[in-house]
Amino acid sequence: MGHFLDLFSSKMNFSYEIFRPDDGLWSARLPNGSFKGMVGMLERQNVEFALGPFFATEERNQVCDFTVPVAGDSFSIFMIRPTLSNDISGFLKPFTPLVWTLILLSILGIVTGMSFLVWGESRCFDKGEESIIAKATLWALQTMSQESSEWMPKHDGGRVVVTTWLFASLVFMSSYGGILTAMLTVPRVVIPIDSAKDLVRQSALPWRLEAGTMMVTYLKESEDPIKRQVHTKMEGTMVSCWRSRQDFVDGKYAGICDYTAMKTIMSWDFSTSGSCHLYISKEIVYSGGILSVAFKTNSTYMHAADRLLLSLKESGIFDKWLNDQFTNTTECLRPPSADKGNKMSALGLESLAGIFILLVVGGYHRLFELPLQCVTNPPICLWRS
């Protein structure tokens, strides 16, 4: 926009002076219908035009005129870049919740079927069996986790069920073990916020909106309840995404910013630090916005600005100016999972914490399920193995 202003003043042969609104806002409508910020300065005709560029909205168009489109832009969530992290519940991740639910239902079904079958066979062959449900439950869990079981059905019907369940357990544990090993050794990045729904459901990272922008009005009046929550639950506002760039890098809060600003900040971050510290969410909060330069109503300069902008767009000069701001953005637009590549990494204690907890629980159960067998001559007690 600075290049455009210099070229515009040269072609039209005028000098200019730049003014900032006292409140530092783009625009904000007051209860009486008038505007604050740069749009307010245009409404009061304190200035000839405002570079912006501005999103051309219906309410702004009532108090100023907009040139032909400069560019299109969208808004998304901007925040500190997620990094590799360990998850204590990672041992549950090899399967989806649906698969785990079906496995639990299978265990319940096999325990119920086995209990009825063993009970029926014991009645037929006049051989009583005590605690059938407890034994069948323990047997199903032990075979599922590839442990040996002391209890086995005594007749052919129950043993057919045992064979079927052993094959199913073999498939389950082989798949689970292979997937778990791969997930633990290949670095993985969990992205906690990738949509507006993720944003409002978490409380770890606050977020802000740019004060006096059309996004404040859009989210406030949106018919989508999630987007309205983005407005009602925000921590506050910021002057601009560019001015808050260091706060984004430091992880103080997230913001909802336009792609032009976000890519410019990413380029600045990589140029100054040599690393990527920022992330743009996959979900687009607002899309299809048209950016234009705003002029006061009936300005004599607007038609000349339209002709110049069309010429710059058609020749590709404006796009070149814009792309020059993103020279170091490509590297940081890659997904966070690509930061370390797909190389294997050594396992730490945190990665195995969940599995060790299961081991301790299982060992505790195994230790105390077996009663003492004591004899009096000689006086000694042994654990039954």
Summary of the structure (lengths in Angstrom):
residues: 385
radius of gyration: 33.3
end to end distance: 81.3
largest distance: 116.3
contacts: 1056
relative contact order: 0.17
helix: 49%
strand: 17%
